[in-house]
Amino acid sequence: MVDLLLSKGFHRRDVANAFASLTDGRNFVNLYPSGVLLIQGKDAESLKREILDLIKLEDVLVGCDEAGKGDVFGPLVLCCCILTPENFKKVLSLAPKDSKKIKDEEIFKKVQVLENLARFRCLILSPKELNHIYREKPNLNRILDWGYQRLIGEVLKEYPGAKITVDAYSHRNPFGSLINFEHKAEERIEVACASMKARYELLKWLRTYNLPKGASLEVMEKARRMLKQKDYEYYVKVFFLK
């Protein structure tokens, strides 16, 4: 990629945290160590097409992320996204992002396209199931350990040589040296896709039951009122309110 841009009259420049950065005065291209490529300028679209033509993926990439950890209502959703070489460029062209940086409606649109280009393995723990698990294992990170170990085991049976990255949620890697446990891993395409799919499944559940997202004071009060109702554990993560 760098050689292509240099041959087109680009020159190097220094940009903090970038692996490589080039400009021709009208366009700017930054490549980051995470694999993210940022292209800006008048010719951004044509440059993107040329650069995508150069990109070749030989390995199966798997990214894992979760949603619902900070929401009073709804499930805890863990997802692993499997990207294979034949569809990698198409997925890349959709510009997947960390779901926290995308509006809900955009997540719905993009995930519906992604589902035709990537494979997903998801574990959706309903509030009732999660409440039960939490009583026996009262540590959300250890529940994530268990859930991801289950998903990763399924993925590796089908794709034994896959390169797997889990977005880090604690300081230690519970999966061993063969799994990349990386903070802010949503900058990786495969993890961004998993982040979007997990958020999509959470939002879909909340909309089905007409329940709010998040953990604001208003949401917490609504949850406390629901605790007085029958079958409240179907909707509320009870441990949030203790």
C-alpha positions in Angstrom: 0.0 0.0 0.0 2.8 2.4 1.0 4.6 1.7 -2.3 1.4 2.4 -4.3 0.9 5.7 -2.6 4.5 6.8 -3.0 4.3 6.0 -6.7 1.3 8.3 -7.0 3.2 11.3 -5.6 2.4 10.8 -1.8 5.0 11.5 0.8 5.4 10.3 4.4 4.5 12.4 7.4 4.5 11.9 11.1 1.2 11.2 12.9 1.0 10.2 16.5 0.1 6.5 17.0 0.0 5.8 13.2 2.0 2.9 11.8 2.3 4.9 8.5 0.8 8.2 7.3 1.0 9.7 3.8 -0.4 12.7 2.0 -0.3 14.3 -1.5 -1.5 17.6 -0.1 -5.2 16.9 -1.0 -5.6 13.4 0.5 -4.5 11.9 3.7 -4.0 8.2 4.5 -3.3 6.8 8.0 -2.6 3.2 8.8 -2.8 2.3 12.5 -1.2 -0.8 14.2 -4.7 -2.2 14.9 -5.2 -2.5 11.1 -7.5 0.4 10.8 -7.0 2.5 7.6 -8.3 6.1 7.6 -8.6 7.7 4.2 -9.7 11.4 3.9 -9.7 13.9 1.0 -11.0 14.6 -2.5 -10.1 11.2 -3.9 -10.9 9.1 -0.9 -13.3 6.8 -2.7 -11.0 6.0 -5.6 -8.0 5.5 -3.3 -10.1 3.2 -1.1 -10.9 1.0 -4.2 -7.2 0.9 -5.2 -6.0 0.0 -1.7 -8.7 -2.6 -1.3 -7.5 -4.3 -4.5 -4.1 -4.7 -2.8 -5.5 -6.3 0.4 -5.3 -10.1 0.7 -6.5 -12.0 3.7 -5.1 -15.5 4.0 -6.2 -16.4 7.5 -9.6 -16.7 9.1 -10.1 -13.8 11.6 -12.3 -14.1 14.6 -13.3 -11.2 16.8 -15.3 -11.4 20.0 -17.1 -8.7 22.0 -20.2 -8.3 24.2 -23.1 -6.1 24.9 -25.6 -5.6 27.8 -23.0 -5.6 30.5 -24.0 -2.0 31.5 -27.7 -2.3 30.9 -30.2 -3.0 33.7 -32.7 -4.6 31.3 -32.1 -7.3 28.8 -29.7 -10.1 28.1 -25.9 -10.3 28.3 -24.9 -11.0 24.7 -21.5 -12.4 23.7 -20.7 -12.7 20.0 -17.8 -13.9 18.0 -17.6 -12.8 14.3 -15.8 -15.1 11.8 -14.3 -13.4 8.8 -13.1 -15.6 5.9 -10.8 -14.4 3.1 -13.4 -14.5 0.4 -15.6 -11.8 2.0 -13.1 -9.8 3.9 -12.9 -6.9 1.4 -16.7 -6.6 1.3 -16.8 -6.4 5.0 -14.0 -3.9 5.1 -15.9 -1.7 2.7 -18.8 -1.4 5.1 -16.5 0.3 7.6 -17.5 -1.6 10.7 -17.0 0.4 14.0 -17.3 -0.1 17.7 -21.0 -0.2 18.4 -20.7 2.6 21.0 -19.7 4.9 18.1 -22.7 4.1 15.9 -26.3 5.1 16.1 -28.8 2.3 16.8 -30.5 2.6 13.4 -27.2 2.3 11.6 -26.3 -0.8 13.6 -29.5 -2.4 12.4 -28.8 -1.6 8.8 -25.2 -2.7 8.8 -25.7 -5.9 10.7 -28.4 -7.0 8.3 -25.8 -6.7 5.5 -23.0 -8.2 7.6 -25.0 -11.3 8.3 -24.7 -12.2 4.7 -20.9 -11.7 4.6 -19.7 -13.0 8.0 -20.6 -15.8 10.3 -21.5 -15.2 13.9 -21.5 -17.4 17.0 -23.5 -15.7 19.8 -24.4 -16.6 23.4 -27.5 -14.7 24.6 -27.9 -15.0 28.3 -31.5 -13.9 29.2 -31.9 -11.9 32.5 -33.4 -14.9 34.2 -30.6 -17.2 33.1 -28.0 -14.6 34.0 -29.5 -13.9 37.4 -29.3 -17.6 38.2 -25.7 -17.9 37.0 -24.7 -14.8 39.0 -26.1 -16.2 42.2 -23.6 -19.1 41.8 -20.8 -17.1 40.2 -21.2 -13.5 41.5 -18.5 -11.9 39.2 -19.5 -10.7 35.7 -15.9 -11.1 34.4 -15.9 -14.7 35.4 -19.2 -15.2 33.6 -17.6 -13.6 30.5 -14.7 -16.0 30.9 -17.0 -19.0 30.9 -19.2 -17.7 28.0 -16.2 -16.9 25.7 -14.5 -20.2 26.4 -17.7 -21.9 25.3 -17.9 -19.8 22.1 -14.2 -20.0 21.3 -14.3 -23.8 21.7 -17.1 -24.0 19.1 -15.2 -21.7 16.7 -12.0 -23.6 17.0 -13.7 -26.9 16.2 -14.8 -25.5 12.9 -11.8 -23.2 12.2 -8.8 -24.8 14.1 -6.3 -22.3 12.7 -8.3 -19.1 13.2 -6.7 -16.0 14.7 -8.9 -15.0 17.5 -9.1 -11.6 19.3 -11.3 -10.9 22.3 -11.9 -7.4 23.4 -10.3 -7.3 26.9 -12.6 -6.7 29.9 -10.1 -7.4 32.6 -6.3 -7.1 33.2 -5.4 -10.8 32.8 -5.9 -13.0 29.7 -8.1 -16.0 30.9 -7.8 -17.8 27.5 -4.0 -18.5 27.2 -1.4 -17.3 24.7 -3.2 -18.6 21.6 -6.0 -16.0 22.1 -5.3 -12.3 21.7 -6.9 -10.5 24.6 -6.6 -6.9 23.7 -7.9 -3.6 25.2 -9.8 -1.4 22.7 -9.8 -4.2 20.3 -12.9 -2.8 18.6 -10.4 -1.0 16.3 -10.0 -4.4 14.6 -12.5 -5.1 11.9 -13.5 -8.5 13.2 -14.0 -7.3 16.7 -16.0 -4.2 15.5 -18.3 -6.6 13.6 -18.8 -8.7 16.8 -19.5 -5.5 18.8 -22.1 -4.4 16.3 -23.8 -7.9 16.2 -23.9 -8.1 20.0 -25.4 -4.7 20.3 -27.9 -5.5 17.6 -29.1 -8.6 19.5 -29.4 -6.6 22.7 -31.4 -3.7 21.0 -33.7 -6.2 19.3 -34.5 -7.8 22.6 -35.2 -4.5 24.3 -37.4 -3.3 21.5 -39.4 -6.6 21.6 -40.3 -5.9 25.3 -40.4 -2.1 24.9 -37.8 -1.7 27.6 -35.1 1.1 27.9 -31.4 0.6 27.4 -28.7 1.8 29.8 -28.6 2.3 33.6 -29.7 5.9 34.2 -31.5 6.8 37.4 -34.8 6.7 35.5 -34.1 3.2 34.1 -33.1 2.0 37.6 -36.3 3.3 39.1 -38.3 1.6 36.4 -36.5 -1.7 37.2 -37.1 -1.3 41.0 -40.8 -0.9 40.2 -40.8 -4.0 38.1 -39.3 -6.0 41.0 -42.8 -5.9 42.5 -44.3 -7.6 39.5 -44.5 -11.3 38.8 -41.8 -12.8 36.6 -39.6 -9.7 36.9 -36.5 -11.8 36.5 -37.4 -12.3 32.9 -36.6 -8.7 32.2 -34.3 -7.3 35.0 -30.7 -8.0 35.9 -31.4 -8.2 39.6 -27.8 -7.9 40.7 -27.7 -4.4 39.2 -30.0 -3.2 42.0 -28.1 -4.5 45.0 
